[in-house]
Amino acid sequence: MSTTTQIKTQNKEVYVNNMFTDIANKYDLLNNLMTFGLHKIWKKNVIKLAISENNTLNNVIDLCCGTGDLALITSKLLPNAKIVCVDNCQTMLDIANNKFKNLNNITTLKSNIDEINWNPLSIDLITIGFGLRNLSNRENCITMAYRILKQNGVFACIDLGHPSNKLWKSIYYIFFFKIVPLLGEIFAKNKEAYSYLSSSLLSWYTQEELSTLLLKHGFKKAYYKNIMGGAIAIHIAIK
């Protein structure tokens, strides 16, 4: 059964949760391999861009936090911020909590995004790293983010992108559809999970589409910054 067929025959939320539970212990290793160790630099740039838009970011939520890398970077750049990391995969949160054990400004919450019920106008910064693409209802997430952000609050997203250069896009697709599943098979013993990663790109917004969607949902400003020729993209939106 193909990855696409399996997702169709069960709830996507359940499928993705089970997938991340299975690969959690190798997740950081594969991230380093797939990005040649560059993902932490990219994530640092996400937070720096957010700070450039608003330098009073005291209350932060990291959605789809995974193993916590983005929250750790946020904590270093915003040492006075209170950060809540949200994910629905307990195995990933266990790894994140181990990373956070010596920090007192980061807490974790096991929850689906649809279940989040923070007060309106209560959050300064919402981050989401390589997670929006995996959600069953991405627009619900954006709506929720807009509702709970304070005025001038920042929504910061880093995820896969779509290169515009045809040659680079061809190379990128070869890497994603051939090399990435192979890495998953070798190092995580789970080719299917990393085949899903590749297939998820096909239904993912272009950079322009996501910027337009953010504006549609009420943000007064939205823009993106391409990384590696558009293979990765950072989106910033201001309420």
C-alpha positions in Angstrom: 0.0 0.0 0.0 1.4 3.4 -0.9 2.0 6.2 1.6 -0.7 8.3 -0.1 -3.2 5.4 0.1 -2.5 4.8 3.7 -3.1 8.4 4.6 -6.4 8.3 2.8 -7.5 5.2 4.6 -6.9 6.6 8.1 -7.1 9.9 9.8 -4.1 12.0 8.8 -3.6 13.2 12.3 -3.3 9.6 13.6 -1.1 8.6 10.7 1.3 11.4 11.3 1.4 10.9 15.1 2.2 7.2 14.7 4.8 8.0 12.1 6.6 10.5 14.3 6.3 8.1 17.3 8.1 5.5 15.3 11.0 7.8 14.1 11.3 10.0 17.1 14.6 8.5 18.4 16.3 9.1 15.0 14.5 12.3 14.1 17.4 14.6 15.1 20.0 12.5 13.4 18.0 12.5 10.1 17.4 16.2 10.3 21.1 16.7 10.5 21.8 14.4 7.7 19.1 15.8 5.4 20.1 19.4 5.9 23.8 18.8 6.3 23.5 20.2 9.8 22.2 23.6 8.5 18.7 23.4 10.0 19.7 25.0 13.3 21.1 28.0 11.5 17.9 28.3 9.5 15.8 28.1 12.7 18.0 30.8 14.3 17.2 33.0 11.3 13.5 32.5 11.9 13.7 33.9 15.4 16.0 36.7 14.3 13.5 37.8 11.7 10.7 37.7 14.3 12.7 39.8 16.7 13.4 42.3 13.9 9.6 42.8 13.6 8.9 43.0 17.3 11.5 43.1 20.1 9.2 42.6 23.0 8.4 38.9 22.5 7.8 37.7 26.1 5.1 35.0 25.6 5.9 32.4 23.0 4.2 29.2 21.7 6.1 26.7 19.6 3.6 24.6 17.7 4.4 21.1 16.4 7.6 21.5 18.5 8.9 18.0 17.9 12.1 17.4 19.7 12.4 21.0 20.7 15.3 22.4 18.6 13.4 25.6 17.6 12.3 26.3 21.2 15.9 25.9 22.4 17.1 28.4 19.9 14.3 30.7 20.9 15.3 30.4 24.5 18.8 31.4 23.7 17.8 34.5 21.6 14.9 35.5 23.9 16.2 34.4 27.4 13.4 36.3 29.2 10.6 34.8 27.2 8.2 32.1 28.6 7.9 29.4 26.0 5.2 26.7 25.7 6.0 23.8 23.4 3.0 22.0 21.9 3.0 18.7 20.2 0.6 15.7 20.1 3.4 13.1 20.0 4.4 12.1 23.5 7.6 10.4 22.3 8.8 13.6 20.7 7.9 15.6 23.8 9.9 13.2 26.0 13.0 13.9 24.0 12.3 17.6 24.1 11.8 17.5 27.9 15.2 15.9 28.3 16.7 18.8 26.3 14.9 21.3 28.5 15.7 19.8 31.9 18.1 22.6 32.9 15.9 25.4 31.6 13.1 27.0 33.6 11.5 29.1 30.9 10.3 26.3 28.7 7.3 24.0 29.4 5.6 21.4 27.2 2.0 20.6 26.5 0.7 17.4 24.8 -2.2 18.6 22.7 -3.6 18.7 19.2 -3.6 22.2 17.8 -7.4 22.2 17.4 -7.7 21.7 21.2 -5.6 24.8 22.1 -7.8 27.3 24.0 -5.5 30.2 24.9 -7.0 33.5 25.5 -7.3 36.0 22.6 -4.5 38.6 22.4 -2.3 36.8 24.9 0.8 35.6 22.8 3.6 37.7 21.4 5.2 35.1 19.1 4.0 31.8 17.6 6.6 29.6 15.9 6.1 26.4 13.9 8.9 24.5 12.3 8.2 22.0 9.6 4.8 21.3 11.1 2.2 23.3 9.4 2.5 21.2 6.3 1.6 18.1 8.3 -1.7 19.4 9.8 -5.0 18.1 8.6 -6.5 21.6 8.7 -3.8 24.2 8.1 -6.2 27.1 7.9 -7.6 26.3 11.4 -4.1 26.7 12.7 -3.6 30.1 11.1 -7.0 31.2 12.3 -6.1 30.1 15.9 -2.7 31.8 15.7 -4.2 35.1 14.6 -6.8 35.0 17.4 -4.4 34.5 20.2 -1.6 36.8 19.0 -1.4 40.3 20.5 -1.5 43.3 18.2 1.8 43.4 16.4 2.4 39.8 17.4 4.4 37.6 15.1 3.6 34.3 13.4 6.9 32.7 12.2 6.9 29.5 10.1 9.8 27.6 8.5 9.0 24.7 6.2 9.7 23.2 2.8 9.5 25.4 -0.2 9.2 25.2 -4.0 12.2 26.4 -5.9 11.5 28.5 -9.0 14.6 27.6 -10.9 13.7 24.5 -13.0 17.2 22.9 -12.9 17.5 23.4 -9.1 13.9 22.1 -8.7 14.8 18.9 -10.6 17.8 18.4 -8.4 15.8 19.1 -5.3 13.1 16.6 -6.3 15.6 13.9 -6.9 17.0 14.5 -3.5 13.6 14.5 -1.8 12.0 11.6 -3.7 15.0 9.3 -4.0 17.7 10.2 -1.4 15.6 11.2 1.6 13.5 7.9 1.7 16.8 6.0 1.4 18.3 7.9 4.3 15.1 7.1 6.3 15.4 3.4 5.4 19.1 3.2 6.4 19.2 5.3 9.5 15.6 5.2 10.9 14.6 1.8 9.5 11.5 3.5 8.2 11.4 4.3 4.5 7.7 4.9 4.5 7.9 7.8 7.0 10.5 9.6 4.8 8.5 8.8 1.7 5.6 10.6 3.3 7.9 13.7 3.9 8.5 13.7 0.1 4.9 13.2 -0.9 3.7 16.0 1.5 5.6 18.5 -0.6 3.3 17.9 -3.5 0.3 19.2 -1.6 2.1 22.0 0.2 1.6 25.7 -0.6 4.0 27.6 -2.7 5.7 30.5 -0.9 3.4 33.0 -2.6 0.3 31.0 -1.8 1.1 30.8 1.9 1.9 34.5 2.1 -1.5 35.3 0.5 -3.3 32.9 2.8 -1.8 34.7 5.9 -3.0 38.0 4.6 -6.4 36.5 3.9 -6.7 35.5 7.5 -6.2 39.0 8.7 -2.4 39.6 9.1 -1.5 43.1 8.1 1.9 42.0 6.8 3.2 38.7 5.5 6.4 37.9 3.6 8.8 35.1 3.1 12.6 34.5 2.8 13.9 31.7 0.6 16.7 29.5 1.8 18.8 27.3 -0.5 17.1 28.6 -3.6 13.6 28.1 -2.3 14.1 24.6 -1.1 13.3 25.9 2.4 11.2 29.0 3.2 10.7 31.2 6.2 7.3 33.0 6.4 6.7 35.9 8.8 3.3 37.4 9.4 2.5 40.4 11.6 -0.9 40.9 13.3 
